């Protein structure tokens, strides 16, 4: 699983921060659930932030 950015128009997360959910292979055990929520600076790089890819079956 990869942490993903969320669009959240209902809460302020501070200047430059964006809402995120989920976790990754690098996250602590309690943080890997997709129900995990938090915020992070949008210009910060780390091993937990990435893209979620899907493949649609025809």
C-alpha positions in Angstrom: 0.0 0.0 0.0 1.1 3.5 -0.7 0.1 6.6 1.2 -2.0 8.8 -1.0 -2.8 12.5 -1.0 -6.5 13.4 -0.5 -8.5 16.5 -1.5 -10.1 17.8 1.6 -12.0 21.0 1.4 -13.5 20.7 4.9 -10.4 20.9 7.1 -7.4 23.2 7.4 -4.1 21.4 7.8 -1.9 24.5 8.0 0.1 26.4 5.4 1.5 24.0 2.8 0.1 20.8 4.4 -2.1 18.4 2.6 -4.3 15.6 3.9 -3.1 12.0 3.3 -4.3 8.5 4.1 -2.9 5.0 4.2 0.6 3.8 4.7 3.4 1.9 3.0 5.9 -0.9 3.5 8.0 1.7 5.4 5.2 2.8 7.8 4.7 1.6 11.4 2.3 -1.3 11.8 -0.5 1.0 13.2 -0.3 3.3 10.2 -0.7 0.9 7.3 -4.5 0.8 7.3 -6.3 2.8 4.6 -8.4 4.3 7.4 -5.2 6.0 8.8 -5.4 9.8 8.2 -2.9 12.6 8.7 -1.3 15.5 7.1 2.1 16.3 5.7 3.9 19.1 3.9 3.2 18.8 0.2 6.8 19.6 -0.7 8.4 17.0 1.6 9.7 13.8 0.0 9.9 10.5 1.9 9.6 6.7 1.4 5.9 6.7 2.3 4.5 9.0 -0.4 3.9 7.8 -3.9 1.3 6.8 -6.5 -1.4 4.2 -6.5 -1.7 2.4 -9.8 -4.7 0.4 -10.9 -5.3 -2.0 -13.8 -8.8 -2.2 -15.3 -9.8 -5.6 -16.7 -11.6 -5.5 -20.1 
